[in-house]
Amino acid sequence: MARTTHTVSNQPPPLVGYDVFTGDRALVEAVERHLGPGLRDEARESLALLGRATGSEQVREWGEQANENPPRLRTHDRYGHRIDEVHFHPAWHRILGRSVSSGLTDAWGLPGGHVRRAAGFLVATQAEAGHGCPLSMTHAAVPALRIEPELAEVWEPAARSHVYERALLPVAEKPGALLGMAMTEKQGGSDVRANTTEARPLAAAGEYVLTGHKWFCSAPMSDAFLVLAQAPAGLTCFLVPRVLADGSRNAFAIQRLKDKLGNRSNASAEVEFDGTTWARRIGEEGRGVRSIMGMVAATRLDCVLGSAALMRQAVAQAVHHCSYRSAFGGPLAEKPLMRNVLADLALESEAATVLGMRLAAAYDAAEEGGQDAARERALLRIAVPVAKYWVTKRCTPVVTEALECLGGNGYVEESGMPRLLRESPLNSVWEGSGNVQALDVVRVLRTEPLSLDAFLREIGAARGADHRFDRAVRELLAELADLDGVEARARRLVERMALVLQGALLVRWAPPEVADAFCAARLGGDGGAAFGTLPHTLDLRTVVERARVEV
């Protein structure tokens, strides 16, 4: 009788068939905290529906298929006509359609809309991060559209629609539309004032034609794009539709798709405007940066949420694996050193989630008006770049350590961890890399005292609850009091601001075990440079258990 040589044992079951929303205690609590009583029940129900879909085997399979079959550029049809279309795998359309139908481009002006949408974005992108790009761009375009009421009347309802229509048609014929953005040029990068794309005015008021090249165009199969170009009076913002009102295609030549490290499911392109590309001006000539900054701020918050989603998924996978995998006589999660690693990762994930959701709540408060609206707007102006700088930078080390928790299995594509790792640096680069964010914070500190006041009020709400937090606040205030030579130490300053802000939120709202561990390791100096160096005297079991998903 042949011996059995391939008995599979001691392998964890796949993490599928669970509710991504309800299984995330920190996220559920944030939604409960930031939504009014009349909104909570319906929000919980809709987010749990999205969470079950996101955690289903089918949607996870769609995410894998969309990444294994990246988009393809077709510049011409079979007859030689220029069409400039990007073709996606059907799985991309399914997963994007599900998110659009879940309202992930519809937040502006709705009670609690930003909190609900942020939670949904954090959930949905855990299955497939790439489709977050068109969702984010479309959502974020609304503030810019509102600068021109005539444009907003046509485009805002289409952008906020819950219907995904993939065909390129005039906006008047579409039940829903997506919007993208094209700011960056190869000679300027983040220095958009160095752009050379030219906008020449036409006879009709507000109409122009564009000539130039964009080095990065996000979501090139969108229905319209916000574009920066040099008009006679300076850098100006424009709306460039793919299809004109008469049904003809606008001159929008896609030269190539970028071959990216990660984000493989999503298309990013180089595009050219040939001197006949029709565009509609948004805002005044020469005020392009100001006109588009509302969009940039909203997409920066989505970078925070996207990184929080990647961290949450990586930590959930690591805790799940270690809860089922046995080594050296027991489950890995019960081993003191592995428990320390998992708890440390869970702290970072929860801090990112709590911060992202607090900023979403600030958007709601700023839109809804009331006595706190001005302060919440001021807080966003400084806290969004602070959060964008820090949370996106923490994403890659978190995902790397979580992958290591799976051992060699985590290095294999089938685990899904390599895809998370390839995606993890993205949000730190997009919408302004680390130095851009840090210098933006410095600019606010020098020129917008109301924003600093709002930030200090936010962290001040937690003073007196933890001595390590209080000491960190005093040290931060000393740094803020002296801005001489601040540019060279901007990263150090912004990092401290982020940690103190996260600490303030966790001290106020997280379970004591989580707040205690965060303050000890991140603010009190009782932690090392690597994950898994938390003080052994902390209640790490409770921290890990909080991060575990019930399947």
C-alpha positions as CSV (number, residue, x, y, z in Angstrom):
1,M,0.0,0.0,0.0
2,A,1.4,3.4,-1.0
3,R,2.3,5.8,1.7
4,T,0.4,9.1,1.9
5,T,3.0,11.9,1.2
6,H,0.8,14.9,0.6
7,T,-1.5,15.3,3.5
8,V,-2.3,19.0,4.0
9,S,-2.5,20.1,7.6
10,N,-1.8,23.2,9.7
11,Q,-2.9,25.6,7.0
12,P,-5.3,28.4,7.8
13,P,-8.6,28.6,5.8
14,P,-8.8,31.5,3.4
15,L,-10.1,34.8,4.8
16,V,-13.3,35.0,2.7
17,G,-17.0,34.9,3.3
18,Y,-16.9,37.6,6.0
19,D,-18.2,41.1,6.5
20,V,-15.3,43.5,6.0
21,F,-17.2,46.4,7.7
22,T,-18.8,44.7,10.7
23,G,-15.5,42.8,11.3
24,D,-13.6,46.0,11.7
25,R,-14.4,47.2,15.2
26,A,-12.5,50.5,14.9
27,L,-14.3,51.4,11.7
28,V,-17.7,50.5,13.1
29,E,-17.1,52.6,16.2
30,A,-16.0,55.5,14.1
31,V,-19.2,55.4,12.1
32,E,-21.3,55.2,15.2
33,R,-19.3,58.1,16.8
34,H,-19.5,60.5,13.8
35,L,-23.0,59.9,12.6
36,G,-26.1,61.3,14.2
37,P,-28.6,58.9,15.7
38,G,-31.1,59.2,12.8
39,L,-28.4,58.1,10.3
40,R,-26.7,55.2,12.1
41,D,-29.1,52.4,11.4
42,E,-29.4,52.8,7.7
43,A,-25.7,53.5,7.4
44,R,-24.8,50.3,9.3
45,E,-27.1,48.3,7.1
46,S,-25.8,49.6,3.8
47,L,-22.1,49.4,4.9
48,A,-22.6,45.8,6.2
49,L,-24.1,44.9,2.8
50,L,-21.0,46.4,1.1
51,G,-18.8,44.7,3.7
52,R,-20.3,41.2,3.0
53,A,-19.9,41.7,-0.8
54,T,-16.3,42.9,-0.4
55,G,-15.5,39.9,1.8
56,S,-17.2,37.4,-0.5
57,E,-15.3,34.9,-2.6
58,Q,-16.8,36.3,-5.8
59,V,-15.7,39.9,-5.3
60,R,-12.2,38.8,-4.1
61,E,-12.0,36.8,-7.3
62,W,-12.9,39.9,-9.3
63,G,-10.1,41.8,-7.7
64,E,-7.6,39.1,-8.6
65,Q,-8.9,38.9,-12.2
66,A,-8.7,42.7,-12.6
67,N,-5.1,42.7,-11.5
68,E,-4.1,39.6,-13.5
69,N,-5.6,41.1,-16.6
70,P,-4.4,44.8,-16.6
71,P,-6.0,47.4,-19.0
72,R,-4.9,47.5,-22.6
73,L,-4.7,50.6,-24.8
74,R,-6.3,50.7,-28.2
75,T,-5.3,53.8,-30.1
76,H,-7.0,52.9,-33.4
77,D,-9.9,50.8,-34.6
78,R,-9.6,48.1,-37.3
79,Y,-10.1,50.7,-40.0
80,G,-7.4,53.1,-38.8
81,H,-9.6,55.6,-37.0
82,R,-8.1,57.1,-33.9
83,I,-10.2,56.0,-30.9
84,D,-7.9,56.2,-27.9
85,E,-9.8,53.7,-25.7
86,V,-8.6,51.7,-22.7
87,H,-10.1,48.2,-22.5
88,F,-10.5,46.6,-19.1
89,H,-11.3,43.0,-18.0
90,P,-15.0,42.5,-17.2
91,A,-14.0,42.0,-13.5
92,W,-12.9,45.7,-13.4
93,H,-16.3,46.9,-14.6
94,R,-18.1,44.6,-12.1
95,I,-16.2,45.8,-9.1
96,L,-16.3,49.5,-10.1
97,G,-20.0,49.3,-10.8
98,R,-20.6,47.8,-7.4
99,S,-18.8,50.6,-5.7
100,V,-20.5,53.3,-7.7
101,S,-23.9,51.8,-7.0
102,S,-23.0,51.8,-3.3
103,G,-22.7,55.6,-3.4
104,L,-18.9,55.9,-3.2
105,T,-18.9,59.0,-5.5
106,D,-21.9,60.6,-3.7
107,A,-21.1,62.5,-0.5
108,W,-21.3,66.2,-1.0
109,G,-24.4,67.8,0.6
110,L,-25.7,64.7,2.2
111,P,-26.1,64.5,6.0
112,G,-23.2,62.4,7.2
113,G,-22.3,61.8,3.6
114,H,-18.6,62.0,3.9
115,V,-18.4,59.7,6.9
116,R,-20.5,57.1,5.2
117,R,-18.6,57.4,1.9
118,A,-15.2,57.3,3.7
119,A,-16.2,54.1,5.5
120,G,-17.5,52.6,2.3
121,F,-14.3,53.6,0.4
122,L,-12.2,52.0,3.2
123,V,-14.2,48.8,2.9
124,A,-14.5,48.5,-0.9
125,T,-10.9,49.1,-1.7
126,Q,-9.8,46.2,0.5
127,A,-10.9,43.9,-2.2
128,E,-9.3,45.8,-5.0
129,A,-7.4,49.0,-4.5
130,G,-7.0,50.2,-8.1
131,H,-10.6,51.0,-8.7
132,G,-10.4,53.5,-5.9
133,C,-8.7,56.0,-8.3
134,P,-11.8,56.8,-10.5
135,L,-14.0,56.7,-7.4
136,S,-11.8,59.2,-5.7
137,M,-11.3,61.5,-8.7
138,T,-15.0,61.6,-9.4
139,H,-16.0,62.3,-5.8
140,A,-13.3,65.0,-5.4
141,A,-14.1,66.9,-8.6
142,V,-17.4,68.2,-7.2
143,P,-15.9,71.3,-5.3
144,A,-14.2,72.4,-8.5
145,L,-17.3,71.9,-10.6
146,R,-19.3,74.1,-8.2
147,I,-17.1,77.0,-9.0
148,E,-19.0,77.2,-12.3
149,P,-22.7,76.7,-11.6
150,E,-23.5,76.0,-15.3
151,L,-21.0,73.2,-15.3
152,A,-22.1,71.9,-11.9
153,E,-25.8,71.7,-13.1
154,V,-24.8,69.3,-15.8
155,W,-21.9,67.4,-14.4
156,E,-22.5,67.1,-10.6
157,P,-25.6,64.9,-10.9
158,A,-23.8,62.6,-13.3
159,A,-20.7,62.5,-11.0
160,R,-22.8,61.7,-7.9
161,S,-25.0,59.2,-9.7
162,H,-25.2,55.6,-8.4
163,V,-25.2,54.3,-11.9
164,Y,-22.0,53.1,-13.7
165,E,-22.2,53.7,-17.4
166,R,-19.0,52.6,-19.1
167,A,-19.8,53.8,-22.7
168,L,-18.3,57.1,-24.0
169,L,-21.3,59.3,-24.7
170,P,-22.2,63.0,-24.3
171,V,-22.8,63.6,-20.6
172,A,-26.5,64.6,-21.3
173,E,-27.0,61.0,-22.5
174,K,-25.4,59.2,-19.6
175,P,-27.1,58.2,-16.3
176,G,-23.8,58.5,-14.5
177,A,-20.3,59.8,-15.3
178,L,-16.7,59.5,-14.0
179,L,-14.1,62.3,-13.8
180,G,-10.4,62.2,-13.9
181,M,-7.5,64.6,-13.5
182,A,-4.4,65.6,-15.5
183,M,-2.1,68.1,-13.8
184,T,1.4,66.8,-13.9
185,E,3.8,67.4,-16.8
186,K,7.2,65.7,-17.3
187,Q,9.2,68.9,-16.9
188,G,7.5,70.1,-13.7
189,G,6.2,67.2,-11.7
190,S,4.7,68.5,-8.5
191,D,5.7,72.0,-9.6
192,V,2.5,72.5,-11.6
193,R,3.3,76.2,-12.2
194,A,6.0,75.0,-14.5
195,N,3.4,73.5,-16.8
196,T,3.6,74.4,-20.5
197,T,0.3,73.2,-21.8
198,E,-1.3,76.2,-23.5
199,A,-4.9,77.3,-23.5
200,R,-6.1,79.6,-26.3
201,P,-9.4,81.3,-25.8
202,L,-12.2,80.9,-28.3
203,A,-14.8,83.5,-29.2
204,A,-17.4,81.9,-26.9
205,A,-17.0,83.0,-23.2
206,G,-15.2,80.4,-21.1
207,E,-14.3,78.2,-24.1
208,Y,-10.7,77.4,-25.0
209,V,-8.6,74.9,-27.1
210,L,-5.6,73.2,-25.5
211,T,-2.1,72.3,-26.8
212,G,0.2,70.2,-24.7
213,H,1.2,67.0,-23.0
214,K,0.3,65.5,-19.6
215,W,2.8,63.1,-18.1
216,F,0.2,61.6,-15.7
217,C,-3.5,61.4,-16.5
218,S,-5.6,59.5,-13.9
219,A,-8.4,57.2,-15.0
220,P,-8.1,58.0,-18.8
221,M,-11.5,56.3,-19.6
222,S,-13.3,58.9,-17.5
223,D,-16.0,61.1,-19.1
224,A,-14.2,64.4,-18.3
225,F,-11.0,65.6,-16.7
226,L,-9.9,68.6,-14.7
227,V,-6.7,69.9,-16.4
228,L,-4.3,72.8,-15.7
229,A,-3.0,74.8,-18.6
230,Q,-1.4,78.2,-19.2
231,A,-4.1,80.8,-20.3
232,P,-3.2,84.3,-21.3
233,A,-3.4,85.5,-17.6
234,G,-1.6,82.4,-16.2
235,L,-2.2,78.9,-14.9
236,T,-5.9,78.1,-15.2
237,C,-8.2,75.1,-14.5
238,F,-10.3,73.6,-17.2
239,L,-12.9,70.8,-17.8
240,V,-12.0,68.6,-20.7
241,P,-14.8,66.2,-21.8
242,R,-14.0,63.0,-23.7
243,V,-17.1,63.4,-25.9
244,L,-18.6,66.7,-27.0
245,A,-22.2,67.7,-26.9
246,D,-22.7,66.8,-30.6
247,G,-21.5,63.2,-30.0
248,S,-18.1,63.7,-31.6
249,R,-14.9,62.7,-29.7
250,N,-12.8,65.5,-28.3
251,A,-9.1,65.5,-29.3
252,F,-7.6,63.4,-26.5
253,A,-4.7,61.3,-27.7
254,I,-3.6,58.6,-25.2
255,Q,0.0,58.0,-26.1
256,R,0.7,55.1,-23.7
257,L,-0.3,53.6,-20.4
258,K,2.1,53.6,-17.5
259,D,3.7,50.3,-16.5
260,K,3.4,50.7,-12.8
261,L,4.9,48.9,-9.8
262,G,1.4,48.1,-8.4
263,N,-2.1,49.4,-9.0
264,R,-2.1,47.1,-12.0
265,S,-5.8,47.0,-12.5
266,N,-6.1,50.8,-13.0
267,A,-5.0,52.7,-16.0
268,S,-2.7,55.7,-15.8
269,A,-1.8,57.4,-19.0
270,E,0.2,60.0,-20.9
271,V,-2.1,62.2,-23.0
272,E,-1.7,64.9,-25.6
273,F,-3.9,67.8,-26.7
274,D,-3.4,68.8,-30.3
275,G,-4.5,72.4,-30.4
276,T,-8.1,71.5,-31.2
277,T,-8.9,69.9,-27.8
278,W,-12.0,71.8,-26.5
279,A,-12.0,72.8,-22.9
280,R,-14.3,74.8,-20.6
281,R,-12.7,77.2,-18.1
282,I,-13.3,76.7,-14.3
283,G,-12.8,79.8,-12.2
284,E,-10.8,82.8,-13.3
285,E,-7.7,82.8,-15.5
286,G,-4.6,82.6,-13.5
287,R,-6.3,81.0,-10.5
288,G,-5.9,77.4,-11.6
289,V,-4.2,76.1,-8.4
290,R,-6.8,77.7,-6.2
291,S,-9.6,76.3,-8.4
292,I,-8.4,72.7,-8.3
293,M,-7.2,72.6,-4.6
294,G,-10.6,71.5,-3.4
295,M,-10.2,68.4,-5.6
296,V,-6.6,67.9,-4.4
297,A,-7.5,68.1,-0.7
298,A,-10.3,65.5,-1.2
299,T,-8.1,63.1,-3.1
300,R,-5.4,63.5,-0.4
301,L,-7.9,62.4,2.2
302,D,-8.7,59.4,0.0
303,C,-5.0,58.6,0.0
304,V,-5.2,58.4,3.8
305,L,-8.3,56.2,3.6
306,G,-6.8,54.0,0.9
307,S,-3.6,53.4,3.0
308,A,-5.8,52.7,6.0
309,A,-7.7,50.1,3.9
310,L,-4.5,48.4,2.8
311,M,-3.2,48.3,6.4
312,R,-6.4,47.0,7.7
313,Q,-6.5,44.2,5.1
314,A,-2.9,43.3,5.7
315,V,-3.4,43.2,9.5
316,A,-6.6,41.2,9.2
317,Q,-4.8,38.6,7.0
318,A,-1.8,38.4,9.4
319,V,-4.0,38.0,12.5
320,H,-6.2,35.4,10.8
321,H,-3.2,33.4,9.6
322,C,-1.5,33.4,13.0
323,S,-4.8,32.5,14.8
324,Y,-5.0,29.2,12.8
325,R,-1.3,28.4,12.1
326,S,0.5,26.4,14.8
327,A,4.2,26.3,15.5
328,F,6.4,25.3,18.4
329,G,3.5,23.8,20.2
330,G,0.6,26.2,19.8
331,P,-1.1,28.8,17.7
332,L,1.3,31.5,16.4
333,A,-1.0,34.3,17.8
334,E,-0.5,32.9,21.3
335,K,3.3,33.2,21.1
336,P,4.4,36.2,23.1
337,L,6.7,37.6,20.4
338,M,4.3,37.1,17.6
339,R,1.5,38.6,19.7
340,N,3.7,41.7,20.2
341,V,4.2,42.0,16.4
342,L,0.4,41.6,15.7
343,A,-0.5,44.1,18.4
344,D,1.9,46.7,17.1
345,L,0.5,46.3,13.6
346,A,-3.0,46.6,14.9
347,L,-2.2,49.8,16.7
348,E,-0.9,51.4,13.4
349,S,-4.0,50.2,11.5
350,E,-6.4,51.5,14.1
351,A,-4.7,54.9,14.4
352,A,-4.9,55.3,10.6
353,T,-8.6,54.4,10.5
354,V,-9.5,56.7,13.4
355,L,-7.7,59.6,11.9
356,G,-9.1,59.2,8.4
357,M,-12.6,58.9,9.7
358,R,-12.2,62.0,12.0
359,L,-11.2,64.0,8.9
360,A,-14.2,62.7,7.0
361,A,-16.4,63.9,9.9
362,A,-14.7,67.3,9.6
363,Y,-15.8,67.5,6.0
364,D,-19.4,66.8,7.0
365,A,-19.3,69.5,9.8
366,A,-17.8,72.0,7.4
367,E,-20.5,71.5,4.8
368,E,-23.4,71.4,7.2
369,G,-22.5,74.8,8.7
370,G,-23.1,75.7,12.3
371,Q,-20.8,77.2,14.9
372,D,-18.0,74.7,14.3
373,A,-18.0,74.8,10.5
374,A,-15.2,77.4,10.2
375,R,-13.0,75.6,12.7
376,E,-13.5,72.3,11.0
377,R,-12.5,73.8,7.6
378,A,-9.4,75.2,9.3
379,L,-8.6,71.9,10.8
380,L,-8.9,70.1,7.5
381,R,-6.4,72.6,5.9
382,I,-3.6,71.5,8.2
383,A,-4.7,68.0,9.3
384,V,-5.2,66.5,5.8
385,P,-1.6,67.1,4.7
386,V,-0.3,66.0,8.1
387,A,-2.3,62.7,7.8
388,K,-1.4,62.3,4.1
389,Y,2.3,62.6,5.0
390,W,2.3,60.1,7.9
391,V,-0.4,57.5,7.2
392,T,0.7,56.8,3.7
393,K,4.3,56.5,4.8
394,R,3.4,54.0,7.4
395,C,1.6,51.8,5.0
396,T,4.5,50.0,3.4
397,P,6.3,48.9,6.6
398,V,3.0,47.7,8.0
399,V,2.2,45.6,4.9
400,T,5.8,44.3,4.8
401,E,5.7,43.1,8.4
402,A,2.2,41.6,8.0
403,L,3.5,39.7,5.0
404,E,6.3,38.3,7.1
405,C,3.8,37.0,9.6
406,L,2.7,34.6,6.9
407,G,6.2,33.5,6.4
408,G,7.1,32.1,3.0
409,N,3.4,31.7,2.2
410,G,3.1,35.5,2.3
411,Y,5.7,35.9,-0.4
412,V,3.6,33.8,-2.8
413,E,1.1,35.6,-5.1
414,E,-1.8,33.3,-4.1
415,S,-1.8,34.7,-0.6
416,G,-2.7,38.2,-1.9
417,M,0.0,39.8,0.2
418,P,2.4,40.6,-2.7
419,R,-0.4,42.6,-4.4
420,L,-1.0,44.6,-1.1
421,L,2.8,45.2,-0.9
422,R,3.1,46.5,-4.5
423,E,0.1,48.8,-3.8
424,S,1.4,50.1,-0.5
425,P,3.8,52.9,-1.6
426,L,1.3,54.4,-4.0
427,N,-0.7,56.8,-1.8
428,S,2.5,58.3,-0.5
429,V,3.5,59.3,-4.1
430,W,0.1,60.3,-5.6
431,E,-1.4,63.8,-4.9
432,G,1.9,65.1,-3.7
433,S,4.7,63.1,-2.2
434,G,6.1,63.4,1.3
435,N,8.1,66.6,0.9
436,V,5.2,68.3,-0.8
437,Q,2.9,67.5,2.1
438,A,5.4,68.5,4.7
439,L,6.1,71.9,3.0
440,D,2.3,72.4,2.7
441,V,2.0,72.0,6.4
442,V,4.8,74.5,6.9
443,R,3.1,77.0,4.6
444,V,-0.1,76.7,6.7
445,L,1.8,77.2,9.9
446,R,3.3,80.4,8.6
447,T,0.2,81.9,6.9
448,E,-3.0,80.4,8.4
449,P,-3.1,80.9,12.2
450,L,-6.7,79.7,12.4
451,S,-5.6,76.3,11.2
452,L,-3.0,75.9,13.8
453,D,-5.5,77.1,16.4
454,A,-8.0,74.4,15.2
455,F,-5.2,71.7,15.4
456,L,-4.2,72.7,18.9
457,R,-7.9,72.7,20.0
458,E,-8.2,69.2,18.6
459,I,-5.3,67.8,20.5
460,G,-6.1,69.8,23.5
461,A,-9.4,67.9,23.9
462,A,-7.4,64.9,25.1
463,R,-5.0,66.6,27.5
464,G,-4.9,65.3,31.1
465,A,-5.8,61.7,30.2
466,D,-2.3,60.3,29.7
467,H,1.0,61.7,31.0
468,R,2.9,60.5,28.0
469,F,0.5,62.2,25.7
470,D,0.7,65.4,27.7
471,R,4.5,65.4,27.6
472,A,4.4,64.9,23.8
473,V,2.1,67.9,23.5
474,R,4.5,70.1,25.4
475,E,7.4,69.0,23.3
476,L,5.4,69.6,20.1
477,L,4.4,73.1,21.3
478,A,8.1,73.9,21.9
479,E,8.8,72.9,18.3
480,L,6.0,74.9,16.9
481,A,7.1,78.0,18.8
482,D,10.3,78.2,16.8
483,L,9.9,78.0,13.0
484,D,13.5,79.1,12.2
485,G,15.0,76.7,9.7
486,V,11.8,74.7,9.7
487,E,12.0,73.6,6.1
488,A,14.9,71.3,6.8
489,R,13.1,69.7,9.7
490,A,9.7,69.8,8.2
491,R,9.4,66.0,8.1
492,R,10.3,65.6,11.7
493,L,7.8,68.3,12.8
494,V,4.9,66.9,10.7
495,E,5.6,63.3,12.0
496,R,5.3,64.6,15.5
497,M,2.1,66.5,14.7
498,A,0.6,63.3,13.2
499,L,1.5,61.1,16.1
500,V,0.2,63.6,18.7
501,L,-3.0,63.9,16.7
502,Q,-3.5,60.2,16.4
503,G,-2.7,59.9,20.1
504,A,-5.3,62.5,21.0
505,L,-8.0,60.6,19.0
506,L,-7.1,57.2,20.5
507,V,-7.0,58.6,24.1
508,R,-10.5,60.0,23.6
509,W,-12.1,57.2,21.7
510,A,-10.2,53.9,21.7
511,P,-10.3,51.2,24.3
512,P,-7.9,51.9,27.1
513,E,-5.6,49.0,26.1
514,V,-5.2,50.5,22.6
515,A,-4.6,54.0,23.8
516,D,-2.2,52.8,26.5
517,A,-0.1,50.9,24.0
518,F,-0.1,53.7,21.4
519,C,1.0,56.3,24.0
520,A,3.7,54.1,25.4
521,A,5.3,53.1,22.1
522,R,4.6,56.1,19.8
523,L,4.6,59.0,22.3
524,G,6.4,57.7,25.4
525,G,9.5,56.3,23.7
526,D,8.9,52.8,25.0
527,G,9.1,51.1,21.7
528,G,11.6,50.3,19.0
529,A,12.1,51.1,15.4
530,A,10.7,47.8,14.2
531,F,7.2,46.4,14.8
532,G,7.0,43.9,17.7
533,T,8.9,46.1,20.2
534,L,6.0,47.1,22.4
535,P,6.5,46.9,26.2
536,H,5.7,43.4,27.3
537,T,3.7,44.6,30.3
538,L,0.9,45.9,28.1
539,D,-2.4,44.1,27.5
540,L,-1.4,42.9,24.0
541,R,-3.8,40.0,23.9
542,T,-6.8,42.4,24.0
543,V,-5.3,44.6,21.2
544,V,-4.8,41.6,18.9
545,E,-8.2,40.2,19.7
546,R,-9.8,43.5,18.7
547,A,-8.1,43.3,15.3
548,R,-9.2,39.7,14.6
549,V,-12.0,39.0,12.1
550,E,-14.7,36.5,12.9
551,V,-15.3,34.2,9.9
